[in-house]
Amino acid sequence: GFSESEFVYQTIKESFPRTKLLRANEAGLAVLKGAVLYGHSPGVISSRRCAFTYGVGLYRVFLKGHDPEDLKCKIQGEDNIPVFVKMVTVGDEVGIGETFDLDEEIFPVKKDAPQMSFKIYRSALDNPVYIDESSIQIGKLTVKNITSSVRISLCFGLTQITVMAVNTDTKENAIAELDLLGEL
């Protein structure tokens, strides 16, 4: 890295002659050594800060004059809008194995639907409202044999997020693992 460059070191030293400069030994190997240590003992990391806001995309009734017209869509003859339902905010500290539950039960948009699909999104915004260009789909989860409602939760692992949806009537689970290596 730059800290090992003699040219950079001398230039900074000349620019700040009264400042004592410190250089780490083998600074260029710091990331490699950290990766090796983590590979041998992954338990040394017990939590991390989220690089993104995570949530699910759902539909709600369109509110004329409040919601953007360009996102409006019709579902069973009713005007709806896709919204970002936040579960974890960018910058939040999440523990390994920590689970975040969506506070509300989710009901199918179409009556008598045999299954429900949920799209999982991330956003760099703190409080995304709609599913739009600020949101990126990172996964999808389908729950079958729907008779009533579903509860959704996210569980943060070492390099992945596990999304679980539970059918509130049958107690059947649908699970999807999203490999987010480098995104958390």
C-alpha positions in Angstrom: 0.0 0.0 0.0 0.9 3.7 0.0 2.2 3.5 3.5 5.1 1.4 2.3 6.0 3.8 -0.5 9.3 5.6 0.3 8.4 8.3 -2.1 5.0 9.0 -0.4 6.6 8.8 3.0 9.3 11.4 2.1 6.8 13.7 0.4 4.6 13.8 3.5 7.6 14.2 5.8 8.8 17.2 3.8 5.3 18.7 3.7 4.8 18.3 7.5 8.4 18.6 8.9 7.2 19.1 12.6 4.9 16.1 12.6 6.2 12.7 13.7 5.1 10.1 11.1 4.4 6.5 12.1 4.4 3.6 9.7 3.2 0.1 10.4 5.4 -2.8 9.6 4.1 -4.9 6.6 1.0 -2.6 6.3 0.3 -4.1 2.8 -0.3 -7.5 4.4 -2.8 -6.3 7.0 -5.9 -7.2 5.0 -4.4 -10.6 4.0 -3.5 -11.4 7.6 -6.9 -10.3 8.8 -8.6 -12.6 6.2 -6.5 -15.6 7.2 -7.2 -15.0 10.9 -10.9 -14.7 10.2 -10.8 -17.9 8.1 -9.3 -19.8 11.1 -11.6 -18.2 13.7 -14.8 -16.7 12.2 -16.3 -16.3 15.7 -13.9 -13.3 16.3 -16.5 -11.2 14.5 -19.7 -11.1 16.5 -21.4 -8.2 14.8 -21.1 -5.8 11.9 -22.6 -2.6 10.6 -25.0 -2.9 7.7 -23.8 -1.2 4.5 -27.4 -1.0 3.2 -31.0 -0.8 4.4 -32.7 -4.1 3.9 -36.4 -4.8 3.5 -39.2 -6.4 1.5 -41.2 -5.1 -1.4 -45.0 -5.0 -0.8 -48.0 -3.4 -2.4 -50.4 -1.0 -0.6 -53.3 1.1 -1.8 -52.2 4.1 -4.0 -52.9 7.4 -2.3 -53.7 10.0 -5.0 -51.9 13.3 -4.4 -49.4 11.6 -2.0 -47.8 8.8 -4.0 -45.9 9.3 -7.3 -48.1 8.5 -10.3 -45.3 6.9 -12.3 -45.1 4.0 -9.8 -48.9 3.3 -9.7 -50.1 -0.1 -10.9 -53.4 -1.9 -11.0 -54.0 -5.1 -9.1 -57.4 -6.7 -9.3 -58.8 -3.4 -10.6 -57.4 -1.4 -7.6 -54.6 1.2 -7.8 -51.6 0.1 -5.8 -48.0 1.1 -5.3 -44.9 -0.9 -4.5 -43.4 0.1 -1.2 -40.2 -0.7 0.6 -40.9 -2.1 4.0 -37.7 -1.6 6.0 -36.4 -4.2 8.4 -32.8 -3.1 9.0 -31.3 0.4 8.4 -28.0 1.2 6.9 -25.4 1.7 9.7 -27.3 -0.6 12.1 -25.2 -3.0 14.1 -26.4 -6.6 13.5 -25.1 -9.5 15.5 -24.2 -12.8 13.8 -27.4 -15.0 14.1 -29.5 -12.0 15.0 -33.1 -12.1 13.6 -35.3 -9.1 12.6 -39.0 -9.7 12.3 -41.4 -7.7 10.2 -43.9 -6.2 12.7 -47.0 -7.0 10.7 -48.5 -10.0 9.0 -48.6 -9.9 5.2 -51.7 -10.9 3.3 -51.9 -11.9 -0.3 -52.7 -9.2 -2.8 -54.9 -11.5 -4.9 -57.6 -13.4 -3.1 -57.4 -17.2 -3.3 -53.7 -17.0 -4.4 -52.1 -20.5 -4.1 -48.7 -18.8 -3.2 -47.1 -15.5 -2.3 -43.8 -14.3 -3.5 -41.7 -11.7 -1.8 -38.8 -9.7 -3.3 -36.0 -8.7 -0.9 -34.4 -5.4 -1.5 -31.5 -3.3 -0.4 -31.1 0.5 -0.6 -28.3 3.0 0.3 -31.0 5.3 1.7 -31.8 5.4 5.4 -35.6 5.4 4.8 -36.6 4.3 1.4 -40.3 4.6 0.8 -41.0 3.1 -2.6 -39.5 0.3 -4.7 -37.8 2.4 -7.4 -34.4 3.2 -8.8 -32.9 3.6 -5.3 -33.8 0.0 -4.5 -32.0 -3.1 -5.8 -33.6 -6.6 -5.7 -31.2 -9.1 -4.0 -33.5 -12.1 -3.7 -37.0 -13.6 -3.9 -38.9 -16.0 -1.6 -42.0 -17.9 -2.4 -44.4 -19.3 0.2 -46.9 -22.0 -1.0 -50.3 -23.1 0.2 -51.3 -19.7 1.5 -54.7 -19.7 3.2 -54.3 -16.5 5.3 -51.2 -14.5 6.1 -47.4 -14.8 6.3 -44.8 -13.5 8.8 -41.3 -12.5 7.5 -37.9 -12.4 9.2 -34.3 -11.8 8.3 -31.4 -13.5 10.0 -27.9 -12.2 9.6 -25.1 -14.8 9.2 -21.4 -14.4 8.6 -21.7 -13.7 4.8 -25.3 -14.2 4.1 -28.8 -13.2 5.1 -31.4 -15.9 5.6 -35.0 -14.8 4.8 -37.7 -16.8 6.3 -41.5 -16.6 5.7 -43.9 -18.6 7.9 -47.4 -19.4 6.8 -49.4 -18.3 9.9 -52.1 -21.0 9.4 -50.0 -24.1 8.5 -46.8 -23.0 10.2 -44.9 -24.1 7.1 -41.6 -22.3 6.5 -40.1 -21.0 3.2 -36.4 -20.2 3.4 -34.0 -18.4 1.1 -30.4 -17.7 1.7 -29.0 -14.6 0.1 -25.2 -14.7 -0.3 -24.1 -11.2 0.2 -20.3 -11.6 0.5 -18.9 -8.1 0.4 -22.2 -6.3 0.6 -22.8 -6.3 4.4 
